[in-house]
Amino acid sequence: MSATPTSSKPGEFTFEQKTPVCAYLVALVVGELQSKDISPRCRVWAQPAVVDAARHEFEDTEKYLRTAEDLCGPYRWGRYDMVVLPSSFPYGGMENPQMTTLTPSLLAGDKSLADVVVHEIMHSWSGNLATNATWSDFWMNEGFTVFAERRVIKKLYGQERADLHRFLGIRELAVDVGRQPAEFTRLHIPMDGIDPDDSFSKVPYEKGAAFVEYLESLVGGEQVFEPFLKRYFDRFAFTCVSNTDFEAFFRSAFPHVAVPDWDVWVNGTGMPPSPPPTSALAARAETCAEQWFKTRSVPEACENVDQWSTPERMLLLDKLAEKAPVPQAVLTSVQQAWSLDDVRNAEVRMRWLRLLLTGEAPVPAKAKTMTVDFLTTYGRMKYVRPLYRALAAVDPGLAKSTFAANRSTLHSIAEKMVERDLRGV
């Protein structure tokens, strides 16, 4: 329950939420669950078979939460608990107050995907504390959250890591902007007659974060903007806030700062009207991908490739996939370098399977079998949608039959989106 537990007896649980919250933030979780404490205010819940793995995966949550408080001000919800849901959960996480819901695809075994929790923690301020007034103001939730998430990552892991996350986010945004109708690439989308799920994309996340970064650059950087961020969350704590409200608050805080292109950012279509981010780690990964494709083996540019972080591996695999059809020699050498057939990290595994499906024809039956196994294991839309599209490109019959056989195991939103992706295949 997204509230404070007040008692727990066999067969009976009671909760109390003293703080008003919007309806979309209320959740009930029902099942056979066990819990493990992480800190006096943090606990993870999961089914008995995975609760110990979840405790290990998310053991840094208290550290994330303290760093977030340094940035945004005191955590006002008391407890920060998490629950790992079944694999059909269609998102990475959902920021229900006091009980964040998480996908089991984060259980990589080495904490390499645990920083998704940082994003959900930041929603404790952006979204839960200061809540979007309407779904047209959704960027107020996600843009501030991604901005703050990257700032916490910088404080914890350094500028290079934060730059790489920003670079990858803009890449994902470019893909969605190319796929979405133009009106859905605005930050403030008129929602009259529109199901908000239909407009879901990286736009409110990444374009929103880019806008917040732009505003920070205008007022004088981190030292000026971070105190303003705390004042913003104080001013709108436990209320709903619209784009118009935020603009008025920003202009009153910085009356001498001109933002003549505010409307271009908020109502303009397409990519952000700002220079794309750069990243030294991204540049290395892109160079490595170029040379790997040419040499058919691990090139000199891939120094210590076996020690690369998850985001670096993600980018390299993405760049190789852009060069389809990928020669078998390249696929073989990548597999030898990283043993990707056996990797548990879902972000990397999804990209490896997609890369195999872009290989030279004929695509090996093993690649299709592993893809179907992944699609019937996870229901997170971030993974199943691109994999279904990739599988449909090489074997439309298998993609459609796999979906038909397993659609009832997907969340209704994921089912609708995959059905749309496969329409006309």
N, C-alpha and C positions, 0 to 999 in steps of 0.2 A: 504494500500500500504506500502511496506517495504521501505519507504522513508519519507522525511519531507514534510508535507502538506504546500502548499504555498497559497492556497485559497480554499474556500468552499462556493459556492453559491447554491441555490436550483437547483438540477439536474446537478451540475457541481463540480467536484473535480480535483484539480491539485496537483502534487507532484514533488519534486526534490530530487534526490540522487546524491550528489556531489562525493561520495566515490565509487570507483570501487568495485563491489561485484560479486561473482560467480553466475552463472545463477540459481543454485539450491536454492539460498537464496532470490530470487525475488518472491513475491507473491502479488496477487490482491485478495481482499475480497469484495464481492459484495452482498448486502442484505440490509434489513431494520435494521439499527444499530443506537443505541444511545450511548453516552459516559458519563463517570463520571470521574472527576479528582481525583487522589490520592495524587499527589504532583505537584509542578510546572513542573516537567519533566516526570511524570508518569500518565497514563490515561488508563482506561479499556473501551473497546467497547463490546457491546453485543446486542442481540435482546432485544427489549423493555421489554419483560416479565421477563428477568433475569438480566438486567443490574444492578439493585440495589443489588441483591444477589452477583453478581460478584464483585461489588465495596467493599462490606463487606468482601468477601472471600479473596481478594487480597490487602487489605488495608495496609499490611506490606511491600509492594514491595519496597518502597523507602528505608526502613531499610535494606532489602536484598541488594539493589544496592550499598548503601554506604559501607556495610561490604565487598562486592566484590571489590570495589575500593581500600579498605585498603590492600587487598591481591594482586590484579593484576595490580593496577595502574588506572589512570583516565579513566572514561567511555567516549569513543570517538565518540559516535553516537548521541549525543544531547538528543533526547527524547527516553524514554523506554515506549512504549505503548503495550497493550495486547488486543487481541480480542478473545472472547469465541465463538467457532464455533458450528455448529449443531452436534448432537450426532454421526453422521457417521464418524467424524474425527477419523482416525485409530491410532493416537499416543497421548501421554500425552501432548506434546507440540512440536512446531517447531519454531526454533530460527530465524525467518526472521528478519533482522535488523530493529530496531525501531518499529516493530509491531509483537511481538510474538503471534503465534496462539496457542490456548489452547482448550483442550477437556472440555465439560460441565460436565464430570464425576468428575471433581475436586470440583464442587460446593456441598460440603458436609454440608454446613450450619454452621460449627464450625471452619473453617480454618484448619482442621486437615490434609488436603491434599495440602494446599497452598504452601508448601515448594518445590513442583515440579517446581514452578517458579524460585527457586534458581538455579536449573539445567539449565533452559533456559537463565537466566541472565548470568551464567558463560560462555555460548556460545558467549556472546558479545565479549569475548576475545579469547577463544579457539573454533575456527570454523569460526566465522565471522571476527575477526581481523586477526588471523593467521589461514589460511584455509588449509585443507588437499589438497595436490597437486593432488592426484588421489584417487579413492575409495579403492585402496590397502592401502592407508595411513589413512583410516577412524579412526583408533584407535587414531591418533593424535588429532582428534576432541573430541571424546568421552572419551578417557582415561584421558586427562587433565581436561576435564569438570567435570567428576565424582570426580576426585581427589580434584579439587577446590571447588566443591559443598560440599563435606564432610568437607573441612576445614572451609568453611563459617558456616556450621551447628554447627561445634565445637565452633566457636567464638560466635555464637548466643545462643546455647542451651547446650553446655558443651560436654566433652569428652565421657561420657556414651552414649549420643544420637548418636554421630558420630560413635562410635564403633558398635552400634546396626545396623545402616545403612550399615556399611561395612560388618558386619556379614551376614545380609540378602542378600546383593548383591552377596557375594561369594556363598551362597546357590543357588541363582537363576542361577549363572554362572555354577555351577555343573550340574544343570538340563539340561541346554542348551548344555554343553560339551558332556553329555551323549546321547543327541538326534542328534547332528550335525555330519556330516561327518568330519573325522579327519582334512582335509585340511582347513575346516572352523573354526577350533579352534586355528589357528595361528593368531597372531596380524597382520602381513603383509601377506594378502592373494593375491596371483596372480589372477587377475581378467580377464585374457584373455578368452573371450567367456563365461563369467559368468555374469548373472544379479546380481548386488549388493543386490537387495532385497532377492535373494535366500540365501545369506550368512548372512542375518541379525540375530543377536543374542546378548546376553549379553557379548560376548567375547571382542569386542572392548571397551566396557564400563568398565567392571569389571576387566578383565585381564589387560587392558590398565592402569586403575587406580592403580592396584597392582604394575605394572612395575614402574610407576612414584613414588609411595611410596617407592619402593625398591631403586630407584636412590637417593631419599631424604635421606634414611638411610645411604647410602654410603658416602655422602658428609658432614654429620654432623648434620642432622636434620633440623627442621623448620627454625631456625634462619639463616641458611646458604641458604637453598633452596628457601625460599619465596622471598628474594631479587633477586635470579637467575630467578625465575618465571617472575617477572616484566621485567627483562632484556630480557628474551626470547620473551615476547609479544612486547616489544619495537623493538627488532631486526627484527621480522617477521611481524610487523604491516602492514596490507593491502597488504599482499603477500600470495602466496601459499608456503606451507612447506611440505617436505617429511620426511620420517623416516631417510633417509640418511642425510638430512640437519640438523635435530635435533641432530642426533648422533655427527656430526662434531661440532656443536655449543656447545653441552654438554662437549665433550672432550676438546675443547679449553678453556672452562670456568673452568674446573677442570682437568688440565693436569696431576696431581699427583694422581688422583683417578682411580684405575683400575676397569674396568667392563668386566671381561673375559667372562661372560655369556650373553653378550648383544644379540648375535645371538640366543641363546637358548630361551630367552624371546620373541624375535620378530618373529622368524621363527619356534620355537618349537610348537608342538601340545599339546593339553590337558590342564589341569589346570595349574595355575601359579606355577613356581618352587620356591615357598616361603611358609613358614608356614602359615596355615589358621589363620584368625583373631579370636580373642576371644572377648567376650562381657559379662559383668556381667548381664545386662538386658536380654540378650539372654539365658544365663544359667538359670536364674530364670524362664523364659517362658518355656524352655524345661523341667525343673524339674516339673513345674506346670502341663504341658501336660501329663507327665508320671503318676503323682499321680492322676490327674483327670480321666484318663482312668481306673485306678485301683479302685478308690473309688466311681466312678459314681456320684460324687458331688464335689463342690468347695473345694479343699484341703487347708491345712494350708499354703502350699508353695505359694498359689495365694493371698498373702497379698494385700489388697486394689485393688482387681482385677477390680472393677468397675471404678477405676481411671487410668487404664493402658492406655498408648499411643497407637496410631494406629499401629506403627511397632511392638509393643509387642503383640497386639492382632493378627496381621497378622501371626507372628511366631507361636503362640500357636495353631491357627487354622490349619496352615500348618503341624505342628507336629502331631496333632490329625488325620489329613487326611492320614498321612503315616501309621496309624494303622488300616486301613480298613480291614474288615467291622467294623464301629464304632457302639457300642451298643446304642440303643435308649435312655437309661437312661443318657448316656453322652451327647447326643444331647439335651435332655430336660433340663439338668442342665446348659449347656452352654447358651441356649436360655434364661433361667430364669435369669442368671447372667448379660447378656448383651443385652437382648431384640433384638436379631439379626434379627428376622423376619421383624423388622421395621427400621433397621439401614439405613441411607442414605449414609454413607461412602462407596464408590464403591470398594475400596481395601478390606475392611472388608466384605462387602456383597458378593463379588465374592467368597471369600474364604469360607464364611458360606454356600453358595449354593453348592459349590464343596464338602464341608464336608457332607452336607445332602445327596448328591448323593453317598457318600461312606458308608452310613449307612447300617445296617443289612437289608437284603431283607425281604419283598419287600419294595423298596423305596417308601415312601408316594407320592400319586399323587400331594399333595400340593407342595412338593419339586420340582417336575418336572414343575409344573405350574409357580412357582416363577422363576425358571431358564429360562424358555421360555420368560417370561415377561422381565427379565434382558437382554436376548440376543436380544430382539426386541426393547430395549430401548437404548442400547449403542453399538457403533461400534468400540470401542478401542480394538486393537488386544490383548493387554496385558490381557484383561478380556475375550473376546469372544472365543479366541482360546482354553485356558484351559477348559472353561466351555463347549464348544462343544465337546471336547474330553471326559470330564467326563460324559456328558449326553449320548454320543454315547456308553459308556461302560455299561450303564444300560438300555438304550432304544434306540438302533440304528435307529429304524424307526422314532421315534420322532425327533432325532437329524437331520436326513436327511430331513424330511419333513419341519422342522422349517427353516433349511438353504435354502431349495428350495423356500419356500414362502417369504423369507426375503433377499435373496442374493442381490437383486437389490438395497436395502437400504444401503448396505455396500460400503465402499470405494473399488476401484478395487484391491488394494494391499491386503486388508483384505479378500476380496472375494476369491482371488487366494490362500491365505494361509489357510483359513478354508476349502476350497475345497480339498486342499492337505491333511489336517489333517483327513478329513472324507473319503478319498479314501480307498477303501477296507473294509469300515465298512458295 
